[in-house]
Amino acid sequence: MRKSRRNFLKSVVLGSSLGYMPRYVKGKGNRARVVVVGGGFAGATAAKYIRMWDPSIEVTLVEKNKTFVSCPMSNRVISGVWDLNRITKNYSNLSEKYGIELCFDEALDVDSVKRELVLSDGKTKLGYDRLILAPGVEFAYPEFSGVSESEIQKVIPHAWRAGPQTLLLRRQIKAMKDGGVVVISIPLAPYRCPPGPYERACQIAYYLKQDKPKSKVIILDANENIQSKKKLFKKAWDVMYEGMIEYVPMAGVVDIDLPNMTVKLDFEDVRADVVNFIPPQEAGFLARKIGLTPKKGKWCDVNFLTYESNLVPNVHVIGDAITASPKMPKSGHMANQHAKVCAAAICATLNGYNVNSKPMLTNTCYSFLDHRNVIHVSAVYAYDPLKNSMAIIEGASGISEANTLEAVYAEGWAENIWADTLA
């Protein structure tokens, strides 16, 4: 990447913050307080950047887990290329370097009138001037023959929230006999990380090709077609994994026979040795509980200049939980971008400035086809005031053919976004 392009992208990412300097803010004493719920790519980034851009604002980050486990790159743990420690980070820098108050707890409710966040004990309440919710996605498991969600997850991992489920899927694939069948079930879009399931198929096939070459991966996709990088994934399956990966579109799962490890479709039953069922998804529980989603809606509608909820004032929603613009994926990179625009808008509002009326976002998503061949898709988005939406700038998007240099870029991207979020 040429230096001029790198500087341009840096200006796009950081540009929404320009011109915002600390001034008078109200709140506890003369300080405003922002509470952030959720310590993923969206929430942790927002907390960090608010403190960077206006240290006079008090920031509390509420997160139930004491470690951050990255979903991007977790498919490489399933294939055995990386281990889980490599994608596991901690939150200490946010406290030590930026003075963010860390609260390892779960948010139970919000009183939007009193501007209070209620923690898990039902008694502890955190007051706020502005609340940022980054609740991520919740899994909306269908009812499968009376089997509970927890029972399903013990045998059929989703591995769509990196951590123990990632390791369970890895163990199951390692234990599978040669000649076995791995089924990956993909829900209807939108879901977190559109190309993720197809990359996962590649990573599993890469492992099987080396250690269990008689085995097979069957992708049951509820969608009509591949949701991202279609031609590049199909080429990889045809060339790199000929006869090993079978793709079945419009194959939504209607039931799972857990004792017999059989996935039931409308038109046939599929027997498997390992099933990776990725459930349908919706905005995190807290967002839905406090009325941030419209009736019968699954996602939170926001103002894309500020990410403030269209339904509840003084509450901002960022990351995977929002109703995305067309061709705007639910991704770690995009969540990081939401966070910066939101942080800049909050700093501006609390200081009496106008918010940036022309925010821009970038998104890049890398997919590993094996241990070293990588493809990517990227785009730059600009705000469309007529639609209150983000749209891809004409000529500012593209994809790459598989090559090994992309692997260097992909690993560099991962290290940089982890640092940008947490370091």
VEXMI-692896 format. One line per 8 residues: for each residue y negated, x negated, z negated of C-alpha. Coordinates in nm, 3 decimals, padded with zeros to 5 digits. Layout:
BEGIN
Y X Z ~ ...
This chain:
BEGIN
00.000 00.000 00.000 ~ -00.336 -00.145 00.098 ~ -00.589 -00.211 -00.174 ~ -00.834 00.040 -00.029 ~ -00.571 00.316 -00.037 ~ -00.473 00.224 -00.392 ~ -00.836 00.242 -00.504 ~ -00.878 00.576 -00.327
-00.578 00.725 -00.506 ~ -00.702 00.589 -00.836 ~ -01.036 00.758 -00.779 ~ -00.862 01.085 -00.695 ~ -00.656 01.073 -01.014 ~ -00.944 00.976 -01.241 ~ -01.235 01.129 -01.054 ~ -01.239 01.456 -01.245
-01.342 01.268 -01.558 ~ -01.648 01.099 -01.412 ~ -01.982 01.186 -01.570 ~ -01.844 01.318 -01.899 ~ -01.984 01.137 -02.203 ~ -01.963 01.245 -02.568 ~ -02.246 01.467 -02.685 ~ -02.283 01.730 -02.954
-01.966 01.926 -03.023 ~ -01.896 02.189 -03.284 ~ -01.601 02.223 -03.517 ~ -01.485 02.072 -03.844 ~ -01.798 01.898 -03.962 ~ -01.958 01.813 -03.630 ~ -01.623 01.758 -03.460 ~ -01.431 01.989 -03.230
-01.056 02.017 -03.263 ~ -00.806 02.047 -02.982 ~ -00.443 02.127 -03.058 ~ -00.183 02.044 -02.793 ~ 00.166 02.195 -02.801 ~ 00.433 02.003 -02.612 ~ 00.466 01.626 -02.575 ~ 00.595 01.598 -02.221
00.416 01.462 -01.916 ~ 00.153 01.736 -01.942 ~ 00.087 01.766 -02.314 ~ 00.099 01.399 -02.412 ~ -00.125 01.303 -02.120 ~ -00.381 01.571 -02.208 ~ -00.392 01.462 -02.572 ~ -00.435 01.096 -02.477
-00.708 01.152 -02.217 ~ -00.917 01.381 -02.436 ~ -00.927 01.107 -02.698 ~ -01.001 00.842 -02.435 ~ -01.285 01.038 -02.280 ~ -01.435 01.176 -02.601 ~ -01.319 01.008 -02.925 ~ -01.535 01.250 -03.125
-01.286 01.529 -03.056 ~ -01.001 01.562 -03.305 ~ -00.666 01.600 -03.130 ~ -00.337 01.713 -03.282 ~ -00.017 01.696 -03.077 ~ 00.262 01.930 -03.188 ~ 00.604 01.828 -03.057 ~ 00.944 01.914 -03.205
01.120 01.597 -03.082 ~ 01.038 01.252 -03.217 ~ 01.126 01.078 -02.891 ~ 01.029 01.141 -02.529 ~ 01.320 01.146 -02.283 ~ 01.213 01.143 -01.919 ~ 01.363 01.395 -01.677 ~ 01.250 01.185 -01.378
01.508 00.908 -01.339 ~ 01.764 01.090 -01.557 ~ 01.993 01.147 -01.257 ~ 02.044 00.771 -01.253 ~ 02.188 00.799 -01.603 ~ 02.442 01.052 -01.474 ~ 02.554 00.806 -01.204 ~ 02.570 00.518 -01.454
02.304 00.307 -01.283 ~ 02.076 00.332 -01.591 ~ 02.143 00.420 -01.952 ~ 01.956 00.678 -02.155 ~ 01.767 00.416 -02.358 ~ 01.579 00.310 -02.047 ~ 01.421 00.654 -02.007 ~ 01.363 00.713 -02.380
01.017 00.642 -02.521 ~ 00.832 00.706 -02.846 ~ 00.496 00.856 -02.936 ~ 00.365 00.582 -03.167 ~ 00.095 00.455 -02.930 ~ -00.069 00.796 -02.919 ~ -00.129 00.777 -03.291 ~ -00.191 00.405 -03.333
-00.409 00.343 -03.026 ~ -00.582 00.676 -02.974 ~ -00.595 00.831 -03.320 ~ -00.401 01.143 -03.219 ~ -00.251 01.330 -03.514 ~ 00.122 01.369 -03.445 ~ 00.290 01.678 -03.588 ~ 00.666 01.679 -03.530
00.726 02.049 -03.569 ~ 00.781 02.360 -03.362 ~ 00.506 02.608 -03.282 ~ 00.601 02.963 -03.379 ~ 00.301 03.177 -03.284 ~ -00.070 03.181 -03.198 ~ -00.349 03.395 -03.341 ~ -00.593 03.379 -03.051
-00.859 03.576 -03.241 ~ -00.867 03.342 -03.541 ~ -00.783 03.046 -03.314 ~ -00.488 02.934 -03.522 ~ -00.151 02.791 -03.424 ~ 00.133 02.892 -03.657 ~ 00.404 02.632 -03.719 ~ 00.775 02.689 -03.774
00.757 02.769 -04.146 ~ 00.533 03.066 -04.068 ~ 00.278 02.949 -04.325 ~ 00.123 02.627 -04.192 ~ -00.162 02.702 -03.954 ~ -00.366 02.466 -03.740 ~ -00.714 02.579 -03.645 ~ -00.849 02.488 -03.304
-01.152 02.513 -03.081 ~ -00.929 02.479 -02.777 ~ -00.552 02.511 -02.756 ~ -00.346 02.347 -02.482 ~ 00.007 02.474 -02.429 ~ 00.248 02.259 -02.233 ~ 00.565 02.451 -02.315 ~ 00.763 02.349 -02.009
01.038 02.580 -01.889 ~ 01.280 02.802 -02.075 ~ 01.629 02.862 -01.939 ~ 01.700 03.226 -01.853 ~ 02.079 03.229 -01.865 ~ 02.247 03.534 -01.711 ~ 02.514 03.713 -01.918 ~ 02.843 03.557 -01.818
03.145 03.764 -01.928 ~ 03.018 03.786 -02.284 ~ 02.996 03.406 -02.326 ~ 02.689 03.288 -02.517 ~ 02.438 03.036 -02.387 ~ 02.535 02.785 -02.656 ~ 02.906 02.817 -02.570 ~ 02.833 02.761 -02.201
02.626 02.449 -02.270 ~ 02.908 02.289 -02.469 ~ 03.137 02.300 -02.166 ~ 02.905 02.343 -01.867 ~ 02.595 02.125 -01.905 ~ 02.268 02.201 -01.733 ~ 02.137 01.845 -01.785 ~ 01.798 01.984 -01.676
01.638 01.873 -02.001 ~ 01.715 01.504 -02.032 ~ 01.904 01.389 -02.342 ~ 02.243 01.493 -02.485 ~ 02.315 01.722 -02.189 ~ 02.262 01.430 -01.951 ~ 02.518 01.225 -02.141 ~ 02.765 01.516 -02.155
02.757 01.555 -01.777 ~ 02.800 01.179 -01.737 ~ 03.106 01.180 -01.968 ~ 03.264 01.474 -01.787 ~ 03.230 01.310 -01.447 ~ 03.372 00.981 -01.577 ~ 03.669 01.164 -01.730 ~ 03.743 01.366 -01.415
04.052 01.268 -01.218 ~ 04.020 01.123 -00.869 ~ 04.035 01.413 -00.626 ~ 03.843 01.639 -00.861 ~ 03.562 01.877 -00.770 ~ 03.210 01.876 -00.911 ~ 03.008 02.195 -00.859 ~ 02.627 02.192 -00.886
02.465 02.535 -00.906 ~ 02.095 02.561 -00.811 ~ 01.885 02.862 -00.916 ~ 01.636 03.051 -00.705 ~ 01.303 02.873 -00.673 ~ 01.068 02.812 -00.840 ~ 01.236 02.575 -01.082 ~ 01.150 02.238 -01.232
01.170 01.946 -00.985 ~ 01.260 02.101 -00.646 ~ 01.442 01.794 -00.504 ~ 01.616 01.712 -00.834 ~ 01.946 01.896 -00.776 ~ 01.990 01.741 -00.431 ~ 01.920 01.393 -00.568 ~ 02.173 01.466 -00.842
02.436 01.548 -00.580 ~ 02.367 01.210 -00.419 ~ 02.386 01.024 -00.748 ~ 02.713 01.188 -00.846 ~ 02.856 01.125 -00.499 ~ 02.747 00.760 -00.522 ~ 02.948 00.718 -00.842 ~ 03.248 00.908 -00.705
03.250 00.711 -00.379 ~ 03.304 00.392 -00.578 ~ 03.533 00.510 -00.857 ~ 03.692 00.839 -00.745 ~ 03.673 00.840 -00.363 ~ 03.903 01.141 -00.315 ~ 03.665 01.364 -00.509 ~ 03.410 01.612 -00.380
03.069 01.759 -00.470 ~ 02.997 02.123 -00.383 ~ 02.633 02.239 -00.398 ~ 02.599 02.614 -00.455 ~ 02.235 02.691 -00.376 ~ 02.097 03.038 -00.453 ~ 01.816 02.965 -00.204 ~ 01.832 03.011 00.171
01.787 02.640 00.230 ~ 01.722 02.301 00.074 ~ 01.393 02.319 -00.116 ~ 01.259 01.968 -00.057 ~ 01.318 01.676 00.184 ~ 01.570 01.887 00.377 ~ 01.625 01.662 00.678 ~ 01.642 01.346 00.470
01.898 01.484 00.225 ~ 02.114 01.630 00.502 ~ 02.107 01.296 00.683 ~ 02.218 01.118 00.365 ~ 02.502 01.363 00.310 ~ 02.621 01.329 00.669 ~ 02.591 00.950 00.692 ~ 02.628 00.807 00.342
02.863 01.067 00.196 ~ 03.048 01.205 00.498 ~ 03.303 01.466 00.389 ~ 03.215 01.424 00.021 ~ 02.921 01.666 -00.023 ~ 02.948 02.030 00.083 ~ 02.629 02.238 00.086 ~ 02.651 02.618 00.055
02.322 02.812 00.084 ~ 02.260 03.164 -00.049 ~ 02.531 03.107 -00.307 ~ 02.393 03.249 -00.629 ~ 02.633 03.246 -00.923 ~ 02.717 03.593 -01.055 ~ 02.965 03.490 -01.326 ~ 03.149 03.194 -01.473
03.510 03.209 -01.591 ~ 03.477 02.945 -01.862 ~ 03.848 02.905 -01.960 ~ 03.948 02.855 -01.597 ~ 03.636 02.659 -01.492 ~ 03.577 02.898 -01.205 ~ 03.236 02.982 -01.061 ~ 03.217 03.333 -00.917
02.995 03.414 -00.619 ~ 02.942 03.741 -00.437 ~ 03.175 03.630 -00.161 ~ 03.428 03.392 -00.323 ~ 03.541 03.207 -00.635 ~ 03.505 02.830 -00.662 ~ 03.734 02.634 -00.891 ~ 03.591 02.310 -01.032
03.678 02.027 -01.266 ~ 03.313 01.977 -01.364 ~ 03.040 02.241 -01.337 ~ 02.670 02.158 -01.358 ~ 02.500 02.496 -01.387 ~ 02.121 02.469 -01.361 ~ 01.994 02.801 -01.498 ~ 01.709 03.016 -01.367
01.382 02.921 -01.534 ~ 01.062 03.075 -01.669 ~ 00.762 02.966 -01.875 ~ 00.843 02.842 -02.224 ~ 00.900 03.098 -02.499 ~ 00.569 03.057 -02.682 ~ 00.366 03.117 -02.367 ~ 00.549 03.442 -02.301
00.538 03.550 -02.665 ~ 00.158 03.534 -02.691 ~ 00.096 03.713 -02.363 ~ 00.012 03.430 -02.124 ~ 00.239 03.570 -01.853 ~ 00.162 03.898 -01.675 ~ 00.393 04.194 -01.732 ~ 00.728 04.129 -01.565
00.598 03.784 -01.471 ~ 00.769 03.455 -01.553 ~ 00.479 03.211 -01.520 ~ 00.127 03.170 -01.661 ~ -00.174 03.242 -01.442 ~ -00.458 02.993 -01.494 ~ -00.799 02.897 -01.363 ~ -00.734 02.578 -01.167
-01.074 02.433 -01.255 ~ -00.991 02.427 -01.627 ~ -00.628 02.543 -01.664 ~ -00.756 02.805 -01.908 ~ -00.535 03.113 -01.918 ~ -00.653 03.409 -01.715 ~ -00.526 03.637 -01.993 ~ -00.604 03.469 -02.327
-00.939 03.290 -02.383 ~ -00.962 02.936 -02.525 ~ -00.595 02.874 -02.445 ~ -00.510 02.636 -02.161 ~ -00.167 02.606 -01.998 ~ -00.051 02.298 -01.807 ~ 00.270 02.166 -01.656 ~ 00.577 02.350 -01.537
00.488 02.678 -01.710 ~ 00.203 02.775 -01.476 ~ 00.209 02.990 -01.163 ~ 00.186 02.715 -00.904 ~ -00.010 02.721 -00.581 ~ 00.188 02.724 -00.254 ~ 00.366 02.391 -00.196 ~ 00.265 02.276 -00.545
00.586 02.165 -00.718 ~ 00.680 02.178 -01.083 ~ 00.707 01.803 -01.135 ~ 00.629 01.533 -01.388 ~ 00.362 01.383 -01.165 ~ 00.194 01.721 -01.112 ~ 00.205 01.795 -01.486 ~ 00.029 01.464 -01.549
-00.239 01.569 -01.300 ~ -00.287 01.913 -01.455 ~ -00.338 01.737 -01.788 ~ -00.622 01.519 -01.664 ~ -00.814 01.802 -01.500 ~ -00.766 02.014 -01.813 ~ -00.870 01.729 -02.045 ~ -01.184 01.663 -01.840
-01.274 02.033 -01.838 ~ -01.232 02.063 -02.215 ~ -01.440 01.752 -02.279 ~ -01.710 01.891 -02.051 ~ -01.705 02.238 -02.208 ~ -01.716 02.113 -02.565 ~ -02.008 01.888 -02.474 ~ -02.203 02.159 -02.293
-02.152 02.024 -01.941 ~ -02.040 02.206 -01.630 ~ -01.678 02.147 -01.535 ~ -01.589 01.964 -01.216 ~ -01.595 02.223 -00.936 ~ -01.396 02.011 -00.690 ~ -01.088 01.874 -00.869 ~ -00.825 01.691 -00.667
-00.460 01.629 -00.752 ~ -00.192 01.398 -00.620 ~ 00.185 01.435 -00.632 ~ 00.462 01.192 -00.550 ~ 00.833 01.249 -00.593 ~ 01.100 00.986 -00.532 ~ 01.469 01.063 -00.483 ~ 01.747 00.805 -00.510
02.020 00.854 -00.249 ~ 02.235 00.580 -00.405 ~ 02.151 00.285 -00.630 ~ 01.886 00.137 -00.399 ~ 01.803 00.365 -00.104 ~ 01.516 00.601 -00.181 ~ 01.311 00.870 -00.008 ~ 00.985 01.024 -00.124
00.742 01.307 -00.059 ~ 00.372 01.289 -00.148 ~ 00.058 01.496 -00.107 ~ -00.307 01.519 -00.209 ~ -00.444 01.859 -00.312 ~ -00.800 01.992 -00.324 ~ -00.938 02.301 -00.494 ~ -00.993 02.607 -00.275
-01.269 02.816 -00.439 ~ -01.196 03.122 -00.224 ~ -00.842 03.145 -00.355 ~ -00.888 02.977 -00.696 ~ -00.597 02.765 -00.593 ~ -00.499 02.414 -00.494 ~ -00.415 02.337 -00.131 ~ -00.278 02.030 00.043
-00.551 01.845 00.232 ~ -00.472 01.837 00.602 ~ -00.325 01.503 00.697 ~ -00.282 01.394 00.333 ~ 00.090 01.445 00.289 ~ 00.410 01.289 00.413 ~ 00.769 01.183 00.357 ~ 00.950 00.852 00.394
01.281 00.765 00.553 ~ 01.538 00.608 00.322 ~ 01.491 00.236 00.255 ~ 01.536 -00.012 -00.025 ~ 01.167 -00.100 -00.066 ~ 01.110 00.258 -00.179 ~ 01.334 00.184 -00.478 ~ 01.086 -00.079 -00.595
00.803 00.172 -00.558 ~ 01.004 00.443 -00.736 ~ 01.079 00.228 -01.039 ~ 00.716 00.114 -01.045 ~ 00.602 00.477 -01.030 ~ 00.825 00.563 -01.326 ~ 00.703 00.275 -01.541 ~ 00.341 00.356 -01.457
00.358 00.728 -01.528 ~ 00.538 00.665 -01.857 ~ 00.263 00.420 -01.950 ~ -00.011 00.657 -01.834 ~ 00.135 00.931 -02.050 ~ 00.232 00.739 -02.364 ~ 00.114 00.376 -02.370
